[in-house]
Amino acid sequence: MLVPPTPDNEAARLAALYALLMLDSPPEERFDRIVEFAAREFDVPISLITLLDDDRQWFKAAIGMGGTCQSSRDISFCGHTILKNEIMVIPDAHADPRFADNPLVTGAPHIRFYAGAPLVLPSGYAVGSLCVIDTAPRTLAGVQLAILSTLRHLAVKELTTRVQTASA
């Protein structure tokens, strides 16, 4: 297993993440809808919006993870995803030396397929990912990559938009 390297801009990236005031916040329907749609659209058992803190990946929204709301950054796929602006696709984690012996592959949730789109803020910092995960190997077609990219942009828009409360 390859532990995800720390980005060169980690201090500034974390500052941008913390400025969002999203970590450890309660569930929100606007994010839940995105992962629900992604899980249905890609026909996968797991879909997540993750935010990458210093030592953990925290799930702002999750389908298929039971009561789990975070995992160690050291074993996260999303830690690798934030290193580039492109969508990262792992067709079969068992065949990828970065992940083959990862505890998320060898044990629950038994990841075989992973596609993650980095959540890049307008400032240029990648703070997490929108990912879809399956327990069987698979690939994505071009149109599916475009859909995942569009959902990623929607998630970033929601992350950077303060919820307006109705005034009386």
C-alpha positions as CSV (number, residue, x, y, z in Angstrom):
1,M,0.0,0.0,0.0
2,L,1.2,3.5,-0.8
3,V,0.4,6.1,1.7
4,P,-0.8,9.3,-0.1
5,P,1.9,11.9,-0.2
6,T,1.3,15.3,1.4
7,P,0.7,18.0,-1.2
8,D,3.4,20.7,-1.3
9,N,0.7,23.4,-0.5
10,E,-0.7,21.4,2.5
11,A,-0.7,24.3,5.0
12,A,-2.6,26.6,2.6
13,R,-4.9,23.7,1.5
14,L,-5.8,23.0,5.1
15,A,-6.5,26.7,5.8
16,A,-8.8,26.8,2.8
17,L,-10.6,23.7,4.0
18,Y,-11.0,25.1,7.6
19,A,-12.3,28.4,6.2
20,L,-15.3,26.4,4.7
21,L,-16.4,25.6,8.3
22,M,-17.7,22.2,7.0
23,L,-15.7,19.7,9.0
24,D,-17.8,17.8,11.6
25,S,-20.9,19.8,10.5
26,P,-24.3,18.0,10.6
27,P,-25.6,16.2,7.5
28,E,-27.2,18.5,4.9
29,E,-29.7,17.5,2.3
30,R,-27.9,19.5,-0.4
31,F,-24.9,17.2,-0.2
32,D,-26.9,14.1,0.5
33,R,-28.7,14.6,-2.8
34,I,-25.5,14.7,-4.7
35,V,-24.2,11.3,-3.3
36,E,-27.6,9.7,-3.7
37,F,-27.8,10.8,-7.3
38,A,-24.2,9.6,-7.9
39,A,-24.9,6.2,-6.4
40,R,-28.0,5.7,-8.5
41,E,-26.5,7.1,-11.7
42,F,-23.4,4.9,-11.5
43,D,-25.2,1.9,-9.9
44,V,-22.6,1.7,-7.1
45,P,-23.2,0.7,-3.4
46,I,-21.0,3.6,-2.1
47,S,-20.8,7.3,-2.9
48,L,-19.1,9.9,-0.8
49,I,-18.3,13.6,-0.5
50,T,-15.1,13.6,1.5
51,L,-13.1,16.4,3.0
52,L,-9.4,15.7,3.7
53,D,-8.2,17.0,7.1
54,D,-4.7,16.7,8.4
55,D,-5.0,13.0,9.4
56,R,-8.4,11.8,8.3
57,Q,-10.9,11.9,5.5
58,W,-14.3,12.9,6.8
59,F,-17.5,12.2,5.0
60,K,-19.7,15.2,4.5
61,A,-22.2,13.0,2.8
62,A,-22.2,9.2,2.4
63,I,-24.2,6.4,0.9
64,G,-23.2,2.8,1.7
65,M,-20.9,3.4,4.7
66,G,-23.3,2.5,7.5
67,G,-22.5,4.6,10.5
68,T,-18.9,5.3,9.4
69,C,-18.2,9.0,9.0
70,Q,-14.4,9.1,8.6
71,S,-11.3,7.0,8.1
72,S,-7.6,7.5,8.3
73,R,-6.1,9.7,5.6
74,D,-3.1,7.2,5.4
75,I,-5.4,4.6,3.9
76,S,-7.6,6.9,1.9
77,F,-8.0,6.7,-1.9
78,C,-9.1,10.4,-1.7
79,G,-5.7,11.3,-0.4
80,H,-4.3,10.3,-3.8
81,T,-7.2,12.0,-5.6
82,I,-6.5,15.5,-4.4
83,L,-2.9,15.4,-5.8
84,K,-4.2,16.1,-9.4
85,N,-7.1,18.0,-10.9
86,E,-8.2,15.1,-13.0
87,I,-10.7,12.4,-12.0
88,M,-8.8,9.4,-10.7
89,V,-10.1,6.0,-11.8
90,I,-9.0,2.7,-10.3
91,P,-10.7,-0.1,-12.4
92,D,-9.5,-2.9,-10.0
93,A,-7.8,-2.0,-6.7
94,H,-6.6,-5.6,-6.4
95,A,-4.5,-5.0,-9.5
96,D,-3.1,-1.6,-8.5
97,P,0.1,-1.7,-6.4
98,R,-0.9,1.5,-4.6
99,F,-4.0,-0.1,-3.2
100,A,-3.8,-3.9,-3.4
101,D,-3.0,-4.5,0.3
102,N,-5.0,-1.5,1.5
103,P,-7.3,-2.4,4.5
104,L,-10.2,-0.8,2.6
105,V,-9.6,-3.3,-0.2
106,T,-8.7,-6.4,1.8
107,G,-11.5,-5.8,4.3
108,A,-14.7,-3.8,4.6
109,P,-15.9,-2.1,2.5
110,H,-14.0,-4.3,0.0
111,I,-13.2,-1.6,-2.6
112,R,-12.5,-2.9,-6.0
113,F,-13.5,0.0,-8.2
114,Y,-12.9,3.7,-7.3
115,A,-13.5,6.9,-9.3
116,G,-12.8,10.1,-7.5
117,A,-13.2,13.7,-8.7
118,P,-11.1,16.2,-6.6
119,L,-13.1,19.0,-5.1
120,V,-11.0,22.0,-6.2
121,L,-12.0,25.4,-4.7
122,P,-11.9,28.6,-6.8
123,S,-8.7,29.3,-4.9
124,G,-7.1,26.3,-6.5
125,Y,-6.9,24.1,-3.4
126,A,-8.3,20.5,-3.5
127,V,-10.1,20.0,-0.2
128,G,-11.6,16.6,-0.8
129,S,-13.3,14.5,-3.4
130,L,-16.6,13.2,-4.7
131,C,-16.2,9.5,-5.3
132,V,-18.1,6.5,-6.4
133,I,-17.0,3.0,-5.2
134,D,-17.9,-0.5,-6.1
135,T,-17.1,-4.0,-4.8
136,A,-16.5,-5.3,-8.3
137,P,-14.0,-4.2,-10.9
138,R,-15.3,-1.9,-13.7
139,T,-14.6,1.1,-15.9
140,L,-16.3,4.4,-16.8
141,A,-17.2,5.6,-20.2
142,G,-16.5,9.2,-21.3
143,V,-20.1,10.3,-20.6
144,Q,-19.9,8.9,-17.1
145,L,-16.7,10.8,-16.5
146,A,-18.4,14.0,-17.7
147,I,-21.3,13.3,-15.3
148,L,-18.9,12.8,-12.4
149,S,-17.1,16.0,-13.2
150,T,-20.4,17.9,-13.3
151,L,-21.4,16.5,-10.0
152,R,-18.0,17.5,-8.6
153,H,-18.6,21.1,-9.7
154,L,-22.0,21.1,-8.1
155,A,-20.5,19.8,-4.8
156,V,-17.8,22.6,-4.9
157,K,-20.5,25.2,-5.5
158,E,-22.4,23.9,-2.5
159,L,-19.2,23.9,-0.4
160,T,-18.5,27.5,-1.2
161,T,-22.1,28.8,-0.9
162,R,-23.3,29.9,2.5
163,V,-26.8,28.7,3.1
164,Q,-29.1,31.7,3.3
165,T,-31.8,31.5,6.0
166,A,-35.1,33.0,5.3
167,S,-35.7,36.2,7.3
168,A,-39.1,37.0,8.6
